[in-house]
Amino acid sequence: MEKIEAVLALPPDEALAALSHMPEDQWFDRKSGRAQARDLAIPLVAMANTEGGYLAVGFHDGEVDGLTPARLNDVRQAALDFTEPAVKVTPVEIRGTEGRTIIVLRIEAGDQVHVTSKGECYLRVGDECRRLTFAQQRELSLDRGTTSFDAQPVDATVEDLSPGLCAEYQERIGSSSVADMLRARDLLTRNGRVTVAGWLLFAERPQSIFPSAHIRVLKYADRERGTGSRMTLLVDHDQRFDGPLPEQISQAMALVAEWIPRLQRLGPTGTFVDMPIIPERAWKEGLINAAVHRSYSISGDHIRVEIFPNRIEISSPGRFPGMADLADPMSIVRYARNPRLVRVLAEMKVTRELGEGIRRMFEDMREAGLVDPVYRQTSMGVVLTLLDQPVPRWARGALDATSQRILAAMRDVDRPLGSGQIAQLTGLSKPTVVRRLKTMRAHGWVDWAGLAPNDPQQTWTARQGLG
């Protein structure tokens, strides 16, 4: 978003050239000047339902095709005429020296779920506008409510924020004052109150209002936490990070990088190198996603990064939106619980391409030859497990990702398990586990033991000698 704002500040002909070639992504889309105003409702709604963005109208096949005066007016009115409730936009007109005019619509993240005049609901996913089913739209409405929590006011004004933190970001986006900077990012209400997002980002100590808004990093000596006298938490390895959210993230990442177990492994050049058990980009994405998408309205719980000899677990308050399918995490429809936090942290370069976070984690784990990340939901939150468990070479092409996850969990435990225990380990449903186990048994990859098919004591064991 910061890049687009910089382009909009260029001389008209330079801005037109840059917008013509700028790649479309989560926050930017282009439409032809010949597009019907009604059709613009789709990207308007999609971006408003996620994190906001920019829609440039007047481009076709990488060239400026421009807008007539009548079409300019239609585009300006598109949000009012074809979205419900009306998406909030700010139009920016750019007129080149050759008389061609385009318009860029700054789209604000909505506090409510928006639909087109046809009643269709969309989310922006990467460079696509994805239409939601009726059930998904209903779940999104329930998850979002009438106003996102990060837009709620707190009992604080601009004077209560850190002057240094505010000045740094004010300079980054080129605002004339701190108040203007906060208003430009919807971090200040009309009556001068700082929003939840503004407080978490720019207060010296946000925990004075939100005591649970912190990150905790712990390291254990064993694979299990243990309890009481058997607790395996290492001495002096339980650290809490307070302060503004960007500082929390930075400090927590530095400590995880220091504490994560490292092993000698064969590197890409064919020599052994010192490597962390989990790829750095994978656990960083998990930590950032937890900090950005957690529910700050839930008190009494915080983000935890727990480091074990064989894995990292990242827990955050707030469940996935109701449309999430944990059996296929990469299909989860993008949804920003805290759109104002997301936008500012992206401009601070903390999150970068956050929309690819889950996909990137999977790619990094697979490139390292490790099993896929595992998500499971508790009654109040989400737990991500990144496991140092290699996928056997023979299984990479023979088993789907879900079966690989099941097999890896069984091999890691290395003892007979019931299907319910396997479901708990993997975060999958028991019927899914049972179906995959039966298929793997037919191929000789797991062994079954029991008196009858419906024996409640039946167990499954992964074969360890398959490579």
Legacy VTK file of the C-alpha trace (Angstrom):
# vtk DataFile Version 3.0
C-alpha trace
ASCII
DATASET POLYDATA
POINTS 467 float
0.000 0.000 0.000
2.866 2.343 0.775
4.244 1.677 -2.715
0.932 2.600 -4.340
0.723 5.829 -2.345
4.228 6.694 -3.537
3.142 6.101 -7.142
0.088 8.320 -6.700
2.391 11.145 -5.577
4.417 11.029 -8.841
3.878 13.434 -11.765
0.819 12.300 -13.796
2.614 10.650 -16.735
5.031 8.806 -14.430
2.137 7.649 -12.230
0.225 6.352 -15.267
3.266 4.422 -16.500
3.886 2.897 -13.068
0.242 1.915 -12.548
0.159 0.321 -16.012
2.877 -2.170 -15.084
2.333 -2.624 -11.364
1.517 -6.293 -10.624
-1.969 -6.971 -9.307
-2.018 -8.415 -5.807
-3.947 -8.528 -2.553
-4.279 -4.745 -2.393
-4.235 -3.646 -6.045
-6.420 -4.339 -9.087
-6.839 -2.750 -12.514
-9.944 -2.465 -14.704
-10.544 -1.147 -18.189
-12.115 2.264 -18.726
-14.772 0.415 -20.721
-15.808 -1.738 -17.740
-19.367 -1.238 -16.544
-19.680 0.519 -13.207
-21.800 -2.398 -11.980
-18.863 -4.775 -12.575
-16.584 -2.672 -10.375
-18.704 -3.692 -7.391
-16.940 -7.071 -7.258
-13.391 -5.803 -6.508
-14.831 -3.001 -4.349
-16.695 -5.497 -2.153
-13.840 -8.028 -2.144
-11.252 -5.527 -0.898
-13.605 -3.894 1.599
-14.322 -7.343 3.076
-10.618 -8.040 3.590
-8.100 -5.259 4.228
-8.969 -2.486 1.800
-6.895 -1.636 -1.251
-6.786 0.277 -4.519
-8.756 -0.128 -7.748
-7.285 1.652 -10.801
-9.845 2.142 -13.596
-8.742 3.139 -17.087
-6.228 0.459 -18.104
-6.511 -2.305 -20.722
-3.810 -4.865 -21.609
-1.076 -2.802 -19.963
-2.076 0.392 -21.733
-4.018 3.462 -20.605
-7.413 3.455 -22.307
-8.739 6.276 -20.124
-12.204 7.386 -19.092
-14.630 9.880 -20.620
-16.132 12.530 -18.299
-19.404 10.570 -18.160
-17.582 7.333 -17.328
-15.567 9.132 -14.643
-18.778 10.070 -12.881
-20.107 6.497 -13.161
-16.928 5.132 -11.555
-17.093 7.688 -8.761
-20.678 6.595 -8.015
-20.081 2.830 -8.385
-19.717 2.171 -4.654
-22.870 4.119 -3.822
-24.905 2.588 -6.637
-23.810 -1.051 -6.601
-22.543 -2.063 -3.117
-24.478 -2.609 0.123
-23.754 -1.128 2.567
-21.870 1.354 0.420
-18.132 0.701 0.393
-16.143 3.743 1.546
-13.855 4.969 -1.238
-11.695 8.021 -1.905
-11.255 8.763 -5.648
-7.927 10.019 -7.001
-8.013 11.357 -10.567
-4.858 11.313 -12.699
-4.820 13.172 -16.040
-1.892 12.602 -18.411
-0.430 15.134 -20.828
-2.179 13.391 -23.730
-5.544 14.085 -22.156
-6.171 10.529 -20.972
-7.659 10.365 -17.502
-7.816 7.427 -15.115
-9.188 7.155 -11.598
-7.822 5.252 -8.602
-10.292 4.343 -5.880
-8.820 4.044 -2.393
-10.980 1.376 -0.727
-11.324 1.316 3.052
-11.571 -1.957 4.969
-15.201 -2.307 5.960
-16.494 -2.677 9.489
-19.413 -4.696 8.131
-19.710 -7.401 5.511
-20.355 -5.810 2.116
-22.224 -7.344 -0.828
-22.935 -6.244 -4.382
-26.363 -4.942 -5.394
-27.007 -8.518 -6.591
-26.455 -9.773 -3.049
-23.134 -11.478 -3.874
-20.288 -11.481 -1.349
-16.571 -11.607 -2.224
-13.177 -11.675 -0.509
-9.860 -10.640 -2.019
-7.494 -13.645 -2.088
-4.137 -12.847 -3.665
-4.920 -11.228 -7.015
-8.383 -12.789 -7.246
-11.855 -11.866 -6.031
-13.333 -15.052 -4.579
-17.091 -15.366 -4.325
-18.368 -16.822 -1.044
-21.155 -19.314 -0.721
-24.193 -18.352 1.318
-22.882 -20.410 4.254
-19.454 -18.753 4.049
-21.032 -15.301 3.870
-23.095 -16.063 6.949
-20.034 -17.283 8.844
-18.107 -14.173 7.818
-20.937 -12.003 9.118
-20.952 -13.853 12.431
-17.165 -13.653 12.765
-16.925 -9.983 11.884
-19.995 -8.717 13.683
-21.032 -5.142 13.083
-17.600 -3.569 13.675
-14.140 -5.157 13.843
-12.702 -4.976 17.336
-9.561 -3.144 16.241
-11.777 -0.187 15.188
-13.287 0.235 18.657
-12.176 3.343 20.620
-10.144 3.170 23.816
-9.939 5.740 26.593
-6.933 7.527 25.105
-6.109 10.431 22.796
-3.174 11.300 20.527
-1.308 12.798 23.490
-1.272 9.374 25.179
0.698 7.729 22.356
4.469 7.469 21.975
5.730 10.593 20.133
8.715 8.697 18.742
6.729 5.762 17.366
4.123 8.070 15.848
6.710 10.391 14.270
8.501 7.489 12.594
5.349 6.171 10.950
4.109 9.700 10.148
7.291 10.278 8.150
6.959 6.899 6.421
3.531 7.681 4.959
4.146 11.402 4.495
1.408 12.827 6.736
1.512 16.465 7.854
0.721 15.626 11.493
0.304 12.677 13.829
-3.450 13.227 13.968
-3.675 13.228 10.167
-1.575 10.073 10.049
-3.891 8.299 12.499
-7.017 9.434 10.660
-5.590 8.338 7.312
-5.307 4.788 8.646
-8.596 4.821 10.609
-6.716 4.740 13.926
-8.532 7.784 15.337
-12.277 8.214 15.805
-14.169 11.355 14.847
-14.228 12.548 18.451
-10.454 12.164 18.820
-10.287 8.775 20.576
-7.545 6.322 19.618
-8.789 2.972 18.322
-7.699 -0.429 19.617
-5.397 -0.824 16.594
-3.813 2.588 17.159
-3.227 1.810 20.819
-1.646 -1.599 20.141
0.639 -0.100 17.501
1.722 3.217 18.994
1.279 3.180 22.768
4.434 2.780 24.845
2.723 0.072 26.866
-0.561 -1.164 25.365
-0.831 -3.677 28.217
-2.127 -0.909 30.500
-5.482 -1.382 28.724
-5.001 -4.870 27.233
-3.018 -6.902 29.804
-3.128 -10.041 27.629
-1.725 -8.327 24.531
1.737 -9.840 24.791
3.860 -12.672 23.385
5.420 -15.347 25.559
8.295 -17.608 24.429
9.083 -20.849 26.295
11.613 -23.634 25.740
11.357 -27.209 27.014
14.016 -29.878 27.567
11.768 -32.757 26.482
9.112 -33.435 23.846
6.372 -33.218 26.480
5.697 -30.298 28.815
5.202 -32.464 31.880
3.474 -31.305 35.054
4.504 -30.606 38.641
7.859 -32.144 39.480
8.008 -33.570 35.945
7.767 -30.144 34.294
10.380 -29.987 31.516
10.490 -26.181 31.116
14.131 -25.098 31.116
15.306 -22.701 33.812
15.249 -19.052 32.663
13.573 -20.040 29.391
10.174 -18.423 29.878
10.201 -14.853 28.592
7.369 -12.370 28.073
7.411 -9.495 25.559
5.304 -6.398 26.207
5.260 -3.018 24.490
3.864 -1.967 21.104
3.028 -4.805 18.744
5.850 -4.256 16.192
8.436 -4.371 18.983
6.869 -7.500 20.493
7.098 -9.305 17.167
10.698 -8.221 16.530
11.934 -9.137 20.002
10.102 -12.471 20.099
11.509 -13.461 16.696
15.052 -12.644 17.848
14.672 -14.871 20.899
13.122 -17.786 18.996
16.004 -17.625 16.508
18.408 -17.846 19.469
16.601 -20.657 21.308
15.488 -22.918 18.459
17.382 -26.252 18.421
19.896 -26.621 15.602
21.291 -29.732 13.949
23.983 -30.611 11.422
22.168 -31.398 8.190
23.057 -31.879 4.552
22.670 -28.521 2.835
21.820 -27.710 -0.790
25.521 -27.609 -1.734
26.071 -31.192 -0.545
27.937 -30.248 2.634
26.739 -30.463 6.217
25.648 -27.149 7.707
24.235 -25.951 11.014
20.460 -25.554 10.490
17.442 -24.901 12.757
15.074 -27.857 13.104
12.270 -25.755 11.555
12.892 -23.438 8.544
13.181 -19.855 9.730
10.640 -18.419 7.291
8.065 -21.023 8.343
8.090 -20.267 12.070
8.355 -16.510 11.442
5.210 -16.619 9.297
3.442 -18.578 12.019
4.425 -16.058 14.689
3.486 -13.021 12.595
0.128 -14.508 11.627
-0.623 -15.236 15.273
0.204 -11.671 16.348
-1.754 -10.034 13.538
-4.836 -12.251 13.440
-5.340 -13.083 17.124
-8.490 -11.911 18.860
-7.521 -8.994 21.079
-11.037 -8.933 22.488
-10.315 -12.162 24.383
-8.862 -11.326 27.778
-6.918 -13.695 29.986
-4.941 -15.368 27.202
-1.908 -14.430 25.129
0.256 -15.687 22.262
2.617 -18.505 23.201
5.584 -19.776 21.195
6.683 -23.083 22.734
9.959 -24.602 21.584
10.485 -28.346 21.986
13.403 -30.541 20.854
11.312 -31.763 17.902
8.817 -28.983 17.132
7.527 -25.450 17.613
3.949 -24.807 18.742
2.379 -21.375 18.331
-0.900 -20.723 20.161
-3.073 -17.638 19.728
-6.473 -16.575 21.123
-9.343 -16.552 18.638
-10.541 -19.359 16.408
-10.417 -19.388 12.623
-13.462 -17.946 10.876
-16.287 -20.466 10.601
-15.545 -21.129 6.899
-12.113 -22.633 7.674
-11.432 -26.278 6.772
-8.558 -27.430 8.977
-8.194 -30.624 6.929
-7.054 -28.372 4.065
-5.454 -25.275 5.653
-4.300 -23.782 2.351
-7.925 -23.538 1.238
-8.822 -21.283 4.176
-10.478 -18.162 2.798
-8.460 -15.088 3.670
-10.029 -13.060 6.447
-8.415 -10.279 8.438
-9.809 -10.084 11.955
-7.803 -6.884 12.477
-7.681 -5.106 9.074
-6.209 -1.860 10.460
-3.389 -3.707 12.177
-2.694 -5.655 9.000
-2.450 -2.542 6.847
-0.105 -0.597 9.123
2.159 -3.584 9.835
2.381 -4.254 6.092
3.483 -0.653 5.537
6.023 -1.032 8.342
7.420 -4.058 6.444
6.636 -6.311 9.405
4.204 -8.564 7.564
5.117 -8.068 3.896
2.987 -10.446 1.780
0.915 -11.705 4.651
-1.736 -13.192 2.387
0.689 -15.926 1.372
1.618 -16.774 4.958
-0.040 -20.187 5.222
0.943 -21.196 1.692
4.523 -20.089 2.252
4.765 -22.086 5.480
3.672 -25.230 3.642
6.134 -24.610 0.809
9.048 -24.018 3.187
8.300 -27.128 5.233
8.004 -29.258 2.097
11.223 -27.849 0.625
12.950 -28.885 3.853
11.508 -32.403 3.445
9.359 -32.029 6.584
5.709 -32.827 7.187
3.091 -30.167 6.593
2.192 -27.654 9.320
-0.686 -28.835 11.506
-3.496 -26.566 12.726
-5.964 -27.489 15.429
-8.597 -25.404 17.161
-9.290 -25.292 20.859
-12.425 -23.849 22.417
-10.872 -20.362 22.411
-8.022 -20.352 19.918
-5.765 -21.887 17.288
-2.592 -23.939 17.738
-0.049 -24.291 14.924
2.488 -27.133 15.127
5.649 -27.131 13.012
7.185 -30.577 13.436
10.757 -31.673 12.764
9.609 -34.927 11.186
11.021 -35.808 7.748
8.661 -37.278 5.187
10.121 -40.600 3.964
11.305 -40.354 0.373
9.050 -43.197 -0.724
6.000 -41.460 0.777
6.420 -38.098 -0.948
4.908 -39.262 -4.197
2.870 -42.173 -2.878
0.820 -40.449 -0.155
-1.299 -37.313 -0.159
-0.483 -34.542 2.319
-3.073 -35.703 4.877
-1.755 -39.286 4.865
1.806 -37.985 5.181
0.757 -35.978 8.225
-0.820 -39.030 9.851
2.144 -41.268 9.071
4.670 -38.730 10.343
2.809 -38.278 13.636
2.657 -42.054 14.137
6.330 -42.531 13.337
7.269 -39.714 15.705
5.409 -41.312 18.629
6.586 -44.799 17.604
4.069 -46.839 19.572
0.620 -48.331 18.909
-2.110 -45.669 18.822
-5.878 -45.622 18.623
-7.515 -43.678 15.808
-8.798 -41.118 18.322
-5.264 -40.502 19.611
-4.010 -40.042 16.049
-6.816 -37.556 15.378
-5.744 -35.532 18.424
-2.097 -35.574 17.343
-2.821 -34.399 13.804
-5.766 -32.076 14.363
-7.824 -34.076 11.833
-11.294 -35.515 12.319
-11.508 -39.154 13.388
-13.434 -40.274 10.249
-10.708 -38.715 8.056
-7.997 -40.512 10.045
-9.787 -43.862 9.852
-10.257 -43.614 6.072
-6.580 -42.813 5.503
-5.433 -45.550 7.887
-7.438 -48.175 6.019
-5.910 -47.087 2.723
-2.382 -47.102 4.151
-2.961 -50.538 5.674
-3.987 -51.886 2.275
-0.648 -50.672 0.885
1.354 -52.083 3.772
2.397 -48.768 5.253
0.748 -49.249 8.675
-0.154 -52.268 10.782
-3.473 -52.858 12.549
-4.026 -54.827 15.739
-7.393 -55.737 17.212
-9.878 -58.520 17.855
-12.507 -57.248 15.400
-13.056 -54.274 13.049
-15.156 -52.543 15.714
-12.848 -53.406 18.629
-12.648 -50.257 20.832
-9.103 -51.258 21.834
-7.787 -51.619 18.279
-4.490 -49.845 17.526
-2.417 -48.751 14.572
1.385 -48.694 14.174
3.484 -47.115 11.439
6.086 -49.313 9.817
9.481 -47.795 10.476
11.634 -49.639 7.959
10.249 -48.163 4.731
12.906 -45.534 4.119
LINES 1 468
467 0 1 2 3 4 5 6 7 8 9 10 11 12 13 14 15 16 17 18 19 20 21 22 23 24 25 26 27 28 29 30 31 32 33 34 35 36 37 38 39 40 41 42 43 44 45 46 47 48 49 50 51 52 53 54 55 56 57 58 59 60 61 62 63 64 65 66 67 68 69 70 71 72 73 74 75 76 77 78 79 80 81 82 83 84 85 86 87 88 89 90 91 92 93 94 95 96 97 98 99 100 101 102 103 104 105 106 107 108 109 110 111 112 113 114 115 116 117 118 119 120 121 122 123 124 125 126 127 128 129 130 131 132 133 134 135 136 137 138 139 140 141 142 143 144 145 146 147 148 149 150 151 152 153 154 155 156 157 158 159 160 161 162 163 164 165 166 167 168 169 170 171 172 173 174 175 176 177 178 179 180 181 182 183 184 185 186 187 188 189 190 191 192 193 194 195 196 197 198 199 200 201 202 203 204 205 206 207 208 209 210 211 212 213 214 215 216 217 218 219 220 221 222 223 224 225 226 227 228 229 230 231 232 233 234 235 236 237 238 239 240 241 242 243 244 245 246 247 248 249 250 251 252 253 254 255 256 257 258 259 260 261 262 263 264 265 266 267 268 269 270 271 272 273 274 275 276 277 278 279 280 281 282 283 284 285 286 287 288 289 290 291 292 293 294 295 296 297 298 299 300 301 302 303 304 305 306 307 308 309 310 311 312 313 314 315 316 317 318 319 320 321 322 323 324 325 326 327 328 329 330 331 332 333 334 335 336 337 338 339 340 341 342 343 344 345 346 347 348 349 350 351 352 353 354 355 356 357 358 359 360 361 362 363 364 365 366 367 368 369 370 371 372 373 374 375 376 377 378 379 380 381 382 383 384 385 386 387 388 389 390 391 392 393 394 395 396 397 398 399 400 401 402 403 404 405 406 407 408 409 410 411 412 413 414 415 416 417 418 419 420 421 422 423 424 425 426 427 428 429 430 431 432 433 434 435 436 437 438 439 440 441 442 443 444 445 446 447 448 449 450 451 452 453 454 455 456 457 458 459 460 461 462 463 464 465 466
